[in-house]
Amino acid sequence: MRPVDPGRAYERLDAILARDEYQEYVSPIMWLFKAFDLFSEWFADLSIVLQIIVLGVLIAILLAILFHFVMVFGRVMRATRAEAGTPLRTARTIKDLPAAAVLLDRALSALESGDRAEALRLFYLHALARLRQKGRIPLSTSLTGREILAATRPPLAGLEDATSLFEACVYGSRVPGRDEVLAVQRLGAEVT
């Protein structure tokens, strides 16, 4: 491999960049090359001690910017988790559900925003929370929706249909109709 002459390489690069077809691409970024050339010439004229200081300052600035972005990202992630409130999707048992009023507010918000599947899910959980408040369902850590349905005393009319619809929408990715969502909403209101 023969050694490369830097002067000749710069001449070739200048000749290529001087072509008309490259000028429209080169012009907008040429100021960046010129600024880098000026900085590198200035940097080369500094003593070794000043070069180390300048590099240290540049590294500190880059680390500060990186630290800032990491902190902002962390703040956004914490805020996102905080907005979620009680983690409904991770509620393992009926005991883990938030209060019925909270579920009702969230369900109404989801319905207003047009997210019918989420609204149905929240209205169903609202009905379960109301049944829990009234002492009509057992507080067990291992009951499924169907087992809660079977253990509800006295049975609640419409809970079986709501459970089937809930399962189809949450586990089967079915989008419920507005009437179905409103029927599950009424179910929660009928719990006495």
N, C-alpha and C positions, 0 to 999 in steps of 0.2 A: 504494500500500500504506500503510495507516494504522499509526501507531506502536502498539506493544503496551504496555499499562500493566502493569508487573510486579505491582503490588498486586492488580489485578483478576485476573490470571492465577493468582496464588496462591490467591485466594478460590475461583475456579472449580475448581482442583485439589483444594482442601480439601473442597469440596462433593461432588466426584466420589468422592474417597476415603472420605467419610463414609457413602456408601451401603452397605447391608448386604451386597450381593453382592460388594463389594470388600474387606470387612473380613477375611475369611478368608485372602485373599492378602496383604494389607498388613501384618497383625499380625506375622508372623515376620520381615519385613525392615524394619519401622519403626525398630528400634534402629539400623540402619545409616544411615538418613536422619538420625536425631537425632544420632548420633555425627559424621556429616559436617557437620551444622549447627553443632555445638559447635566442631569443629575449624576450620571456615571463619570463625566469629566470633573465635576465639582468634587465628587466623592474621592476620585483618584488623587486629587491635589491635596487632600487632607492628610495629616500625619496619622500613623497607625493608631495612636491613642484616641484621636478624634473619630476615626473610622469605627472603632469599637464602641465609643459612646453613641454615635449616630445609629449604629446597628442595634444597640441595646434599647435606645428610645423607640426605634421602629418596631422591634419585637414586643416591647411593652405595650405600644399602641395596638398592635394586632391582637395581643392577648386580652387587652381590655375590651376590644370590640367582640372577640369571641366569647368572653365571659358575659358581656352584656346580652348577646344573643341567647346564650344558654340560660341565663336568668329569666329573660323574657319568655322563652319557650316553656320553662318550668312553671312560671306564673300562669301562663295560658293553660297549661295542662291542669294545674291545681284549680283554676277557676272553672274549667270545664267539668272537673269532677265535683266541685262544690255546687254548680248549677244543677247537677243531676240529683242532688239531695240524697235521700235514702235510696240506696241502689236497688231498685225494684227488680231488675233482672237477676240480681244475685240473692234475692230473698229466698232462702231455702225452705222456710216453713211459713205457715200462716202467722206465727208469732213475730216474724221478721217484717211483716208488712207495716207501712206507716199508717197513721190514723185515716179513718174513712174520709174525713173532710179534705185531707191533703190529696188523697187519690181522686176524689171528685173534682177538685180544682184542676188537677193535672189532666184529667180526662176531658173536662170541658175545654181546656186550652187546646188539647190535641184535636178535638172535634172542630173548634173554630179555625184551626190552622189547616184543616182538611186531611189530617192523618187519621183516617177512619180505623185502620188496623190498631194503631196505638190507642186510640180512644176506646175501642172495644175492649182491648186488654185491660186498660185502666178501669173502665166501668165494671168489668167482671171482678177485678181485684177489689174494687170498692164494695161490690155486693158481698164478697167473702169477708171483708173487714167489718161490714155491718153485721153479718151473721156472727162473727167472732165477738163483736161488742155485745150482742144480745145473748151470748152463751149458747147459740144453736149449733155450733160446730165444735168438734173436739180440737184441742190444741196438741197436736202430735207432730213430731219432727219428720215422720216418714209417710204421711198421707199424700196421695196424688189427688188431682182434681176429681177423678171418678170416685175415689175412696171418700173424699170429703162430701161428695154428692150423696153417696150411700149412707153416710153417718149423720147427715143433717136431720135434726129433730126439732119440731115436726118438719116434714119435707116441704120445700118451697116450690110452688108451682113455677115452672119456667126455668128453674135452675139447670135441669138436664139439657134443655135446648141451648141454654147459654154456655154450658160447659162444652157441648159438642161444637158450637160455633167458635168458642175461645180456642179450642184445640186445633180446629181447622185453620184459623187465622194465624195463631202464634206458631204452631208447629208445621202447618201445611202451606204457609205463605199465601193464604187466600185473602183477598181484599173484601171486607164485608160491605154490604150496602148500608146506606144511611138509616134505613128502617130497622135493620138488624142491630145497629149500634144503639139506636134509640130504645129498642126493646130491652137490651141488656141494661141500659141506663135506668129504665123504669123498674127493672128487677131489683136494683139496689135500693131504689126509693120505696119499694113495697115491703122491704124487710121490716118486721115489727117484733 
